[in-house]
């Protein structure tokens, strides 16, 4: 039975939010592009549409990003990624042991995980519970052997 045990690690909040925003923008970029393209096209008719485009850029879009932050950054899985913890991965799932006294240990079962994705210098455990719900593991928290063992366990468990 293979098992991966890590030392203490955590992900910075900025790193987590960069990955979350990249995933969200990859799916929703056209909500930002379409109004700006429409305003740019209408600027040829009336210059005041340029002012509306600037209002979108500097007022409306930041409010949308604030909603993104409050909607996803306060989710429990984001807290699990950001808090300092050690982790044990085996055939039953991923067990998280937090160092903070107010955080209880938590287990993410393989049945809750949709897929494992390598994204830049992170390993993402994409959860089934929400569209942009993932647990992030920094690649530097694992050795090459541990990464391979994680791939093997995930391949066997996610069938």
C-alpha beads as a LAMMPS data file, in Angstrom:
LAMMPS data file: protein, C-alpha beads

159 atoms
158 bonds

1 atom types
1 bond types

-500.0 500.0 xlo xhi
-500.0 500.0 ylo yhi
-500.0 500.0 zlo zhi

Masses

1 110.0

Atoms # bond

1 1 1 0.000 0.000 0.000
2 1 1 1.535 3.273 -1.116
3 1 1 1.293 6.302 1.107
4 1 1 2.548 9.861 0.696
5 1 1 3.346 11.789 3.880
6 1 1 4.418 15.442 3.611
7 1 1 6.110 17.868 5.935
8 1 1 4.382 21.085 6.958
9 1 1 3.428 23.332 4.054
10 1 1 0.945 25.983 3.047
11 1 1 -0.057 27.967 -0.018
12 1 1 -0.033 31.752 0.041
13 1 1 -3.404 33.431 -0.407
14 1 1 -2.105 35.329 -3.434
15 1 1 -0.984 32.134 -5.132
16 1 1 -4.361 30.523 -4.507
17 1 1 -6.260 33.563 -5.803
18 1 1 -4.077 33.815 -8.943
19 1 1 -4.949 30.221 -9.833
20 1 1 -8.621 30.747 -8.987
21 1 1 -8.816 33.924 -11.094
22 1 1 -7.059 32.218 -14.000
23 1 1 -9.585 29.383 -13.917
24 1 1 -12.523 31.778 -13.577
25 1 1 -11.329 34.107 -16.366
26 1 1 -10.659 31.180 -18.701
27 1 1 -14.343 30.343 -18.468
28 1 1 -15.881 33.840 -18.168
29 1 1 -13.577 36.148 -20.165
30 1 1 -16.263 37.048 -22.661
31 1 1 -18.370 38.746 -19.913
32 1 1 -15.595 41.342 -19.775
33 1 1 -14.680 41.453 -23.448
34 1 1 -18.173 41.750 -24.955
35 1 1 -19.187 45.051 -23.278
36 1 1 -15.777 46.582 -23.977
37 1 1 -15.917 45.587 -27.645
38 1 1 -19.446 47.002 -27.886
39 1 1 -18.330 50.284 -26.290
40 1 1 -15.297 50.466 -28.581
41 1 1 -17.513 49.937 -31.631
42 1 1 -20.013 52.553 -30.441
43 1 1 -17.230 55.059 -29.769
44 1 1 -17.152 55.628 -33.528
45 1 1 -20.766 56.826 -33.253
46 1 1 -20.410 58.865 -30.068
47 1 1 -17.289 59.528 -27.991
48 1 1 -19.281 59.253 -24.747
49 1 1 -19.201 55.460 -25.128
50 1 1 -15.485 55.638 -24.295
51 1 1 -16.451 57.106 -20.919
52 1 1 -18.862 54.213 -20.370
53 1 1 -16.069 51.758 -21.215
54 1 1 -13.828 53.456 -18.639
55 1 1 -16.647 53.249 -16.084
56 1 1 -16.885 49.525 -16.765
57 1 1 -13.147 49.059 -16.388
58 1 1 -12.707 51.119 -13.213
59 1 1 -16.030 50.662 -11.407
60 1 1 -18.063 47.638 -12.509
61 1 1 -15.322 45.082 -13.170
62 1 1 -13.609 45.571 -9.758
63 1 1 -16.979 45.015 -8.073
64 1 1 -17.376 41.770 -10.000
65 1 1 -13.897 40.698 -8.877
66 1 1 -14.858 41.502 -5.273
67 1 1 -17.842 39.183 -5.596
68 1 1 -15.520 36.516 -6.999
69 1 1 -13.268 36.940 -3.980
70 1 1 -16.074 36.706 -1.423
71 1 1 -17.793 33.851 -3.233
72 1 1 -14.782 31.547 -3.584
73 1 1 -11.972 32.730 -1.295
74 1 1 -13.934 32.131 1.902
75 1 1 -14.888 28.572 0.986
76 1 1 -13.600 25.863 3.362
77 1 1 -11.431 24.296 0.656
78 1 1 -9.632 27.630 0.154
79 1 1 -8.955 27.785 3.884
80 1 1 -7.635 24.217 3.800
81 1 1 -5.184 25.194 1.063
82 1 1 -3.954 28.361 2.768
83 1 1 -3.571 27.103 6.358
84 1 1 -0.334 25.430 7.466
85 1 1 -0.737 21.667 7.455
86 1 1 0.815 18.294 6.845
87 1 1 -0.833 15.828 4.527
88 1 1 -1.083 12.078 4.130
89 1 1 -2.352 10.604 0.864
90 1 1 -3.351 6.962 0.491
91 1 1 -6.032 4.855 -1.217
92 1 1 -8.778 6.161 1.088
93 1 1 -8.134 9.835 0.399
94 1 1 -6.176 12.893 1.497
95 1 1 -5.924 13.510 5.239
96 1 1 -5.046 17.043 6.310
97 1 1 -3.570 17.704 9.764
98 1 1 -3.535 21.419 10.563
99 1 1 -1.123 23.085 12.975
100 1 1 -3.596 25.775 14.053
101 1 1 -5.408 24.733 17.229
102 1 1 -8.814 25.927 15.967
103 1 1 -8.665 23.846 12.789
104 1 1 -9.812 20.244 12.953
105 1 1 -8.182 17.562 10.877
106 1 1 -10.050 16.895 7.672
107 1 1 -10.189 14.089 5.121
108 1 1 -10.966 14.537 1.439
109 1 1 -12.084 11.169 0.060
110 1 1 -11.255 10.190 -3.507
111 1 1 -14.988 10.042 -4.240
112 1 1 -15.106 13.827 -3.600
113 1 1 -12.300 14.503 -6.102
114 1 1 -13.172 14.869 -9.783
115 1 1 -9.607 14.989 -11.110
116 1 1 -5.997 15.741 -10.268
117 1 1 -4.413 18.446 -12.389
118 1 1 -0.825 19.679 -12.627
119 1 1 -0.980 23.446 -13.129
120 1 1 2.355 25.269 -13.406
121 1 1 4.036 24.702 -10.042
122 1 1 0.931 23.394 -8.254
123 1 1 -1.033 20.184 -8.016
124 1 1 -4.765 20.822 -7.948
125 1 1 -7.248 18.361 -6.541
126 1 1 -10.395 19.505 -8.352
127 1 1 -13.389 18.731 -6.150
128 1 1 -16.833 17.688 -7.343
129 1 1 -18.697 20.027 -4.988
130 1 1 -18.380 23.252 -6.994
131 1 1 -17.272 24.608 -10.310
132 1 1 -14.153 26.387 -9.038
133 1 1 -13.524 24.306 -5.939
134 1 1 -10.028 22.878 -5.654
135 1 1 -7.429 21.991 -3.059
136 1 1 -3.976 23.279 -3.969
137 1 1 -0.695 21.539 -3.178
138 1 1 2.502 23.421 -4.042
139 1 1 4.845 21.252 -6.061
140 1 1 7.784 22.183 -3.827
141 1 1 6.016 20.491 -0.867
142 1 1 6.515 17.098 -2.535
143 1 1 9.620 15.272 -3.698
144 1 1 9.734 13.702 -7.169
145 1 1 9.038 10.258 -5.672
146 1 1 6.055 11.617 -3.760
147 1 1 4.649 13.238 -6.903
148 1 1 4.914 9.933 -8.749
149 1 1 3.286 8.079 -5.837
150 1 1 0.479 10.657 -5.797
151 1 1 -0.065 10.135 -9.528
152 1 1 -0.201 6.368 -9.057
153 1 1 -2.645 6.567 -6.154
154 1 1 -4.847 9.074 -8.003
155 1 1 -4.834 6.997 -11.196
156 1 1 -5.936 3.913 -9.261
157 1 1 -8.472 5.715 -7.023
158 1 1 -10.171 7.947 -9.620
159 1 1 -11.273 5.166 -11.950

Bonds

1 1 1 2
2 1 2 3
3 1 3 4
4 1 4 5
5 1 5 6
6 1 6 7
7 1 7 8
8 1 8 9
9 1 9 10
10 1 10 11
11 1 11 12
12 1 12 13
13 1 13 14
14 1 14 15
15 1 15 16
16 1 16 17
17 1 17 18
18 1 18 19
19 1 19 20
20 1 20 21
21 1 21 22
22 1 22 23
23 1 23 24
24 1 24 25
25 1 25 26
26 1 26 27
27 1 27 28
28 1 28 29
29 1 29 30
30 1 30 31
31 1 31 32
32 1 32 33
33 1 33 34
34 1 34 35
35 1 35 36
36 1 36 37
37 1 37 38
38 1 38 39
39 1 39 40
40 1 40 41
41 1 41 42
42 1 42 43
43 1 43 44
44 1 44 45
45 1 45 46
46 1 46 47
47 1 47 48
48 1 48 49
49 1 49 50
50 1 50 51
51 1 51 52
52 1 52 53
53 1 53 54
54 1 54 55
55 1 55 56
56 1 56 57
57 1 57 58
58 1 58 59
59 1 59 60
60 1 60 61
61 1 61 62
62 1 62 63
63 1 63 64
64 1 64 65
65 1 65 66
66 1 66 67
67 1 67 68
68 1 68 69
69 1 69 70
70 1 70 71
71 1 71 72
72 1 72 73
73 1 73 74
74 1 74 75
75 1 75 76
76 1 76 77
77 1 77 78
78 1 78 79
79 1 79 80
80 1 80 81
81 1 81 82
82 1 82 83
83 1 83 84
84 1 84 85
85 1 85 86
86 1 86 87
87 1 87 88
88 1 88 89
89 1 89 90
90 1 90 91
91 1 91 92
92 1 92 93
93 1 93 94
94 1 94 95
95 1 95 96
96 1 96 97
97 1 97 98
98 1 98 99
99 1 99 100
100 1 100 101
101 1 101 102
102 1 102 103
103 1 103 104
104 1 104 105
105 1 105 106
106 1 106 107
107 1 107 108
108 1 108 109
109 1 109 110
110 1 110 111
111 1 111 112
112 1 112 113
113 1 113 114
114 1 114 115
115 1 115 116
116 1 116 117
117 1 117 118
118 1 118 119
119 1 119 120
120 1 120 121
121 1 121 122
122 1 122 123
123 1 123 124
124 1 124 125
125 1 125 126
126 1 126 127
127 1 127 128
128 1 128 129
129 1 129 130
130 1 130 131
131 1 131 132
132 1 132 133
133 1 133 134
134 1 134 135
135 1 135 136
136 1 136 137
137 1 137 138
138 1 138 139
139 1 139 140
140 1 140 141
141 1 141 142
142 1 142 143
143 1 143 144
144 1 144 145
145 1 145 146
146 1 146 147
147 1 147 148
148 1 148 149
149 1 149 150
150 1 150 151
151 1 151 152
152 1 152 153
153 1 153 154
154 1 154 155
155 1 155 156
156 1 156 157
157 1 157 158
158 1 158 159
